Amino acid sequence: MKQKGFVSVIFVVLAVVLAGIIMYLTLIKKVDAPANDNPIMQEPIKVGCDFDKDTRIKTINTFVDSWLEFEKKVVERPVLGSTVWGKPNYYQFIGNNRILINFEDGHVALASVIEYRCEKDNAIGFSNLEIFNDFPFNEVRWNSLYSKYGNKDYGVYSYTKSIFKGGKIIQYNDWTEVPENLFIWYPKGY
């Protein structure tokens, strides 16, 4: 008789455990697996006028299209017979909706920090924050300007259509991102 009671207790315990497992599986919420298990491979959120190469080139082209109007607002005027500043040769995105540009009149080269607004992924309202007549910069000067106007979390992206590299002038068909810092003077070139 004692053995019969013991078996009954085991059946009751097993029934309670089984009922608990069934309730747990029934009540637990199913969690859908994410669409992409590798978050590194997810598409970046496309926001702003300078988040990737294509939008930066679009911003450069928009600025180039508005250059003749913008150039008239540059207080310092060209010298030795020039009446307008030539279009910028170098662009460097430094964050905070700002670009460093350089321009010249054939004799004098200047640099400027340009700020713009971004509306619906289009750069508009270009304004000149400061002009520098000591272009190209040494590393200390460039770092000082970058600290003042740039965003260290953004990075630096330089674009040009030509560069002096390895003793040769290299021409590009369109605005091309280059790894060199075009705003720092290197006596021997890149």
Summary of the structure (lengths in Angstrom):
residues: 190
radius of gyration: 31.1
end to end distance: 97.1
largest distance: 120.2
contacts: 468
relative contact order: 0.13
helix: 31%
strand: 30%
